[in-house]
Amino acid sequence: MFPHAAQGWQRAKAGAHAFASGGDPARLLADGLWVADALIVLVTALVAYVLRHGPAPIPLEVFSTILLALIITINVMHFSGAYHSARDEGLRAQIGHSIRAWSIAFVVLLVLGYLTKTSETYSRLWVAAWYGLALAGFAALRAWSITQ
């Protein structure tokens, strides 16, 4: 009775199936970006710590701060739109999103450190190195993702 409705229903089912199976390349890229961003936060923090303190064991409060930064950064990047339009924007815009999100996450960490009176626990050199290394990592990741 409604031939157009049946065709529309078939197309909608096919589109939903393709989306659910992960066939959308932009979605796959965004999924990979948040995992890579999390690794950048973790690895650059560890590298900066080793550069500053040598191969010493990482104290629990430093490691917990790294994990908190990872969670905050991924959430800020998600809510700022850094993953929604990763393929639609140019390199400059993508790097701008990541710099802005990382800076906001870092300011949140600094405010939390101030409010809890724990900021003296952390080496300023380590914090600065971590911030700079992560910025370079985010920029390199975005440059690489544009070429893919």
Backbone hydrogen bonds, N-H to C=O, Kabsch-Sander energy under -0.5 kcal/mol:
donor,donor_aa,acceptor,acceptor_aa,energy
6,A,2,F,-1.6
7,Q,3,P,-1.8
8,G,4,H,-2.5
9,W,5,A,-2.4
10,Q,6,A,-2.1
11,R,7,Q,-2.3
12,A,8,G,-2.4
13,K,9,W,-2.3
14,A,10,Q,-2.2
15,G,11,R,-2.5
16,A,12,A,-2.5
17,H,13,K,-2.4
18,A,14,A,-2.3
19,F,15,G,-2.3
20,A,16,A,-2.5
21,S,17,H,-1.9
22,G,19,F,-1.2
23,G,18,A,-2.5
28,L,24,D,-2.2
29,L,25,P,-2.4
30,A,26,A,-2.3
31,D,27,R,-2.5
32,G,28,L,-2.2
33,L,29,L,-2.3
34,W,30,A,-1.8
35,V,31,D,-1.2
36,A,32,G,-2.4
37,D,33,L,-3.0
38,A,34,W,-2.0
39,L,35,V,-2.1
40,I,36,A,-2.3
41,V,37,D,-2.4
42,L,38,A,-2.2
43,V,39,L,-3.2
44,T,40,I,-2.4
45,A,41,V,-1.4
46,L,42,L,-2.0
47,V,43,V,-2.8
48,A,44,T,-2.5
49,Y,45,A,-2.0
50,V,46,L,-2.4
51,L,47,V,-2.6
52,R,48,A,-1.9
53,H,49,Y,-3.4
54,G,50,V,-1.9
56,A,54,G,-2.0
63,F,59,P,-2.3
64,S,60,L,-2.8
65,T,61,E,-1.4
66,I,62,V,-2.0
67,L,63,F,-2.2
68,L,64,S,-2.3
69,A,65,T,-2.6
70,L,66,I,-2.2
71,I,67,L,-2.2
72,I,68,L,-2.7
73,T,69,A,-2.8
74,I,70,L,-2.2
75,N,71,I,-2.0
76,V,72,I,-2.8
77,M,73,T,-2.8
78,H,74,I,-2.2
79,F,75,N,-2.8
80,S,76,V,-1.8
81,G,78,H,-1.1
82,A,77,M,-2.3
83,Y,77,M,-0.6
85,S,81,G,-1.0
86,A,83,Y,-0.7
89,E,85,S,-1.3
94,Q,90,G,-2.1
95,I,91,L,-2.8
96,G,92,R,-2.2
97,H,93,A,-2.4
98,S,94,Q,-2.2
99,I,95,I,-2.7
100,R,96,G,-2.4
101,A,97,H,-2.6
102,W,98,S,-2.5
103,S,99,I,-2.3
104,I,100,R,-2.4
105,A,101,A,-2.6
106,F,102,W,-2.3
107,V,103,S,-2.4
108,V,104,I,-2.4
109,L,105,A,-2.1
110,L,106,F,-2.6
111,V,107,V,-2.6
112,L,108,V,-2.5
113,G,109,L,-2.6
114,Y,110,L,-2.2
115,L,111,V,-3.0
116,T,112,L,-2.1
117,K,114,Y,-0.9
118,T,113,G,-2.3
119,S,113,G,-1.2
121,T,118,T,-1.8
122,Y,119,S,-1.1
127,V,123,S,-2.4
128,A,124,R,-2.5
129,A,125,L,-2.5
130,W,126,W,-2.7
131,Y,127,V,-2.4
132,G,128,A,-2.4
133,L,129,A,-2.9
134,A,130,W,-2.3
135,L,131,Y,-2.1
136,A,132,G,-2.1
137,G,133,L,-2.3
138,F,134,A,-3.0
139,A,135,L,-2.3
140,A,136,A,-2.4
141,L,137,G,-2.4
142,R,138,F,-2.3
143,A,139,A,-2.4
144,W,140,A,-2.5
145,S,141,L,-2.7
146,I,142,R,-1.6
147,T,143,A,-1.0
148,Q,144,W,-0.7
